[in-house]
Amino acid sequence: MTSKALLWFGATLLLLNSNVGFTAEEGAEAASDSEEKKDIFDHSKETLQSFKEDYDRCVLQEFDKRDKDTPISEIQAYCSKDSNLAIYRPSKELLTDDSFTDESGEASGETAQEDSDVLKKRLRLEYRASDNRFAILPHKPNYLLPITFNNRPNQASLDAVGEEREIDNVEVKFQVSFKTPIWEEPFGENSALFFAYTGQSYWQAYNSDVSSPFRETNHEPEIYAGWATDWKIGGWQVPVFSAGISHQSNGQSGLKSRSWNRLYARMAFEKDRWVVLFNPWWRIPEERKEDPAQPDGDDNPDIDDYMGYFELYTAYKWDEQNFGVMIRNNLRSDNKGAVQLDWTFPLDDDGKLRGYVQYFNGYGESLIDYNRHVNRLGVGFVLTDWL
């Protein structure tokens, strides 16, 4: 057995002997080195377990990074300081279930925590699930709207060459969106690199006359970096900031092909029960097509006129109901943006099954309809929401 393997074996034994049996009393003794650590041990059993997991992760990863002659006691001392533990989690506030404090520094209490920090609650749950390789993290909302009504559907979106097929006003709309961390701390502490994918489909499920086809599906893979922060701007907390690149396409060819690539930033603001997501972007330019049917080049050179340059989403949590408003704008006098209204609400006692009402009015609901005005109302279910 190599010296490195022996040290690994020794580190594992130390963790089993000294850390699995970690109690609140032992934690209180070690807390003399850190007031923040003492606060953690003064809270719930769940908070203590969260600290234990961070401590274990810190010891094992520090042992792997350091020189093989580094004493285990030195690593344990390093990981006993809460300021160092912060490196092994996105943010201290995102992991613990302790009460947040108000501006006076007094604990706000459980009730106040339920009334505020609604986005941090989601981020905290996501972080805890990220270590489970069998778990899929939601990115954007995941929902199914079995019934949506569009008063003026785009008939050309389903027509094949030389064939006209009539589109129903009623169709199914659903969205699947997930993300997964692929690199921890690529840009310093509290950062992570993610891959995300969002698919949004429009299904003529009730249109049996044309064999119930999928009218449109938009695919959007993303690579982005995210940072957990403790910024405050004008009384609003900024728990997370991200920046990345996305490609969105409808997977079609020829005259029905639609796609664009964007660099974007996304900042989340939070105050009491309010959450604001600001998502500006810059479109990566493409060469214009000489012939609309050619495969290379810009499928939609005027898409900025309709999709705009940013998306602003505002959400409010009232009891167990969530209300949201999405706005897109091209910042021009002849604005051809969009507005979407969301309402989600529990359908059972534990809140796992939630109803969803969505209303969209404007341009850019889907890529095939980016330059057509859509007025759609849908009802159904949401599996994961923004909050």
N, C-alpha and C positions, 0 to 999 in steps of 0.2 A: 504493500500500500504506500503510495507516495505521501510526501509530507503535506501536500495540499489536501489530499483526501483525508489524512489524519486530522488536519485542522478543521475540515468540514464536519467530520464526525464529532470532534470536540465541540464545535459551535452548536451542532444539533442537540448534543446532550445538555449543554448549558441552557439552551432554550427550553428543553423539556423539563429540566430540573428546576430552573429558576423562573420560567416565564409562564408555563402552562398553569402553574398554581398561583399565578399573580393575583393577589387579593387587594381589596380597597385599602386595608391597613398598611400593606407593604408599599402600595403606591403612595400613600400619604407620607411615609418616611422619605421616599425618594423625591417627593415633591418639594422638599426644602430648597432644591437647586433651581426650581422653576415655579413661579406663581401660576403660570398658565397651566402647567401640568397638574397642580393642586386643584385648580378649578375643574379639570376634566374628571378627577377622581371623586369630586364632590357631587357629581351628577349621577345619572341612572346607570344601571347595570349594562345597558346597551351601549352607553358612551364608553364605559370601561372596556367592553369587548372590542369596540372600535379602536381604542388606544392600543390594546394588546396586538391587534392585527397590524397596526402601523409599526409598532416596535419590532415585531417579528420580521416584517418585511425589511425594515431598516437594517437590522443586524445581519441578515443573510446577504443583502445586496452590498452593504459596506464591506463585509468579510470577503466577498468575491472581488471587489474593486481594489482593496488595499493589498499592501505587501504581505507575503505569507508569514513574515515574522511579527506582524502587528499583534500585540496582546489582545485577547478577547475582552479583557476588562476595559481596554481603551475604547473598543467599539461599543461595548455596553454603555459606557459613560457618555459617549457621543449620542447614542440613540435615546438616552434617558432625557435629553433636553428637548422640550417641545418645539423649540425654534428649528432644530435639526430635523425633527420628525416631519415638519411641514413640507420638506422636500419630497417626501414619499406619499404625498396626497395632494390633490389639486388645491385645496384650501382648507384650513382648520374649520372654518365655519360650515363648510359643505359636508363634513363627515360626522359631526356630533349632533346629537339631538338636544343639546343644552339650549336654554332660553337665550335668545338674543337680547342685547341691551339697548336701551333707548339712549337718547342724547345725554341724559344725566348720568349714564353709567350704571343705572339700576337695572336689575334683571327685569325683563318685560313680562315674563311668565308664560305659561303654556297657552293661555287664551290669546294673548297678544301675538305669540308666534304663529298661531293658526291664522290670525288676521293679516299677517304680513309675511314677507320673505317667501312668497309662494313659489318663486322661480328657484330660489336656493334649495327648497325642499326637493324639487325635481332633480336638480343637479346632484344633490347629496345621494338620492336613491340611484341615479345613474352611475355615480362613482362606485357605490357598493356593489352594483351588478357587473361592473366592467371586469372584475377579476374572474367572473364565471364564464368560461369559454362556451358554455351552452346557452348563454343569454344573448339576445339581440337587443341592442339599444335603439330606441326610437329616435329619429332625427326630426323630421317635420311630422305633423299629425297623420295618424293612420285612421282611415275611415272608409265606410261603405254607405253610399246613398242609393238604396234600391230604386227610389223614385225621384227623378228630377224632371222639371218641365222647362223647356226653352221655347219661348214664343216664336222665335224666328231662327230655326236651325239652318246651318249652312248646307244646302243640298249638294253643292259641288264637292264637299269633302268626302263623299262616299261614291261618287260616280267613277266608274272605270272607263277606259278609253272606248268610245263609241257606245256606251251603255249608260242609261240614266236609272238611278235607283232612288226612290223617295225615302227620306229620313223621317222617322217619327219625332214628334215633339217630346215624347217621354223616353228617357233612357237611363241607364245605370251609370253612376260615376263613382269611382273609388280611387284611393291613393294608398300606396305602400311606401314607407320611408324608414330607412334604418341607417345606422352608422356603427363603426367599430374603431377603437384606437389601434393604430399600427406602430406607433413609436412614442414612448414616454420620455418627456423632458428633452425634446430635440432643441429647444431654444431656451434652456434654463429651467429653473424650478417653476412648478405650477403650470407647465405647458404640456401639450400633447398634440400629436399629428393624427388626423382622422381620415378614414375613407367613408364616404356616405353615398347612398343611392336613393333616389326618389322616382317612383313610377306612378303616373296618373293616367287613368284610362276612362274612355267614354264608350259604353257598350250599348248597342241597339238590341238589348236582350228581348224586348217585346215585339220586335219587328220581324216576325216570322216570314213575311213576304219576300224578304231579301236574305233569309237564312241567319238572322240575328248576328250580324258581324260586329266586331270591335271597330268603331268608326275612327278612333284616334287613341294612340298611346304615346305619351311623352316620357322619355327616359332622361334622367339627370344624374350622372355620377359626379362626385366632387372629391377633391383633396383639399383639406384645410387644416390650419393650425389653430388651436384654441388655448386661451390663457384664462385661468381663474384669477380674479383680481379682487382687491378691496377698495377700488376707486370710488370716489363720491363726487358727483357733479350736480351742483345746485340742489342739494338735499336728496338726490336720487342715488341709490347704490348701483354700481356697475359690477355685477358678480362674474360676468364672463364677456370676453372679447374674442373674436375669431376673424381670420382672413384666409382666403383660398381662391381656388379656380374651379369653375364648373363648365361642363359641356352639356347642353340640352339639345335633344334631337327627337324627331318623331319616327325615326327609323324607316321613313319612306324613301322612294327614289323618284327621279324625274321631276315632273311639275309639282308633285305633292311633297317633295322633300323640304323640310324646315329644320334649321339648326342655328345655334350660335354659341360662342364661347365667351366667358366673362371672368374677369378678376373682381373679387368682391370683398367687402368687409362687413362684419355683423357685430353690432353692439347691443347688449341687453341692459335695459334700465329697469329698476325696481323700486317701488315706494308704496308702503302699506299693501293694499290689495291690487295695485296697479302694476302692470308690466308693459314696457314699450320695447319693441325690437326694431332697430333701425338697420336697414340692409341696402347701402348704396353699392353700385357696381359700375364697371367700365367694360364696354364691349371690346373684345379683341378684333381688330379690323381684318376683313377678308377681301380678296380680290373680287371685283365684279365679274359676273358671268357675261360672256359674249353671246351665248345662246342659253335661254332658260332651261333647256333640256340637258345641258352638259353636266357631268357629275361633280366637277370641281368648281369652287367659287362660292360666292355669297348667295344663299337661297332666298334671303329676305333682307335686302339692303336697307329697308325703311323700318325695321322692327323697333328701333329706338323711338320712333314717332308714336308707337302704340304701347310698348312695354315700359317706356320711360327709363329713368336712370336710378331709381331707388324704389324700395318697398318699405312702408311704415306700417307696423302691426301693433295695435294697442289692445290689451286684454285687461279685463276686470273680473276678479273672483268675488262673487256674492254668495255666501253660504257655500253650497256645493254646486252652484251653477257658474259657468264661465261665459262671459260675453266678449266678443272680439270684433275689431274693425280693421280691415286691411285697405290701404290706400296706395295706389301707384300713380305717378305723375311724370310727365315729360318736361315739366318746367317751361312750357311754352304757352302762348296765348290761345292757340288752337289745341288745347289739351285733349288728348285721347287716352286718358288713363283708365283706371278701374277702381271700383269699391266692392269689397266683400264683407258681409255681415255674418258672424258666427254666433250660435247659441248652443252650448252643450249642457246637459243636465243628467242627473242619475236616474236610472230606471229600476234599480234594485237597492236593497238596504246597504250593501257594502260598497256601492258606487263603482263596481268593476264594469258593469254594463251601463253605457251612457248614450242617451239620445243626442241627435245632432240635427240642427236646422241650419242650412247654408243658403245665403242669397248673394248672387254675383251680378253686377251690372257694369258693363264697360268692355274694354278691349283686352286681348291677350289672355283669355281664360285657358286656351290651349294654343299650341303652335300652329295648327292648321287653321285656326280661327283668330290668329293674332291681330289681323287687320279688319275683323268683323265685329260689330257690336253684338254682345250677348247679354240676354236678360234671363237668368236662370234661378229657379227656386228648387231646392232639394231637401229631402228629409231622410234620415237613416240613423246610423250608429257611428260613434267614434270609439276606437280602441285605445288610442293614446292621443292626448291633447297637448297644447303648448304648456299648460299648467297642471 
